[in-house]
Amino acid sequence: MRNGALYTHVCTLCTRSFAAKNGTHNAWREGLYRMANTSNAKDHVMRKHKSHPIAIAMAKKTTGRVNGDLQAFDTAQAVDAHAPNATQAPAQGMKFLPHGR
């Protein structure tokens, strides 16, 4: 505990890395972190441990989610492009209401 604040996360990857370089004595202290929320811990893993399989899997998951969102957006845009707009005549059986009514 530094300055009276409790540690909230332990990065075992940092602890292992430090222990491999400097020995195991007090290596656990190198893995202690105070983070406001878990997303900060995820950012730490992505930033400090890029080559670790966990970080690689997290990056692939995020990339897949982003690609899925982009594909959904593109599909929605394509559907909207085929939808009738106000300049086209209304379909048979539909009334056309001018703007403002």
Buried (B, 14 or more C-beta within 10 A) or exposed (E): EEEEEEEBBBBEBBBBBBBEEEEEEEBBEBBBBEBEEEEEBBEBBBEEBEEBEEBEEBEEEEEEEEEEEEEEEEEEEEEEEEEEEEEEEEEEEEEEEEEEE
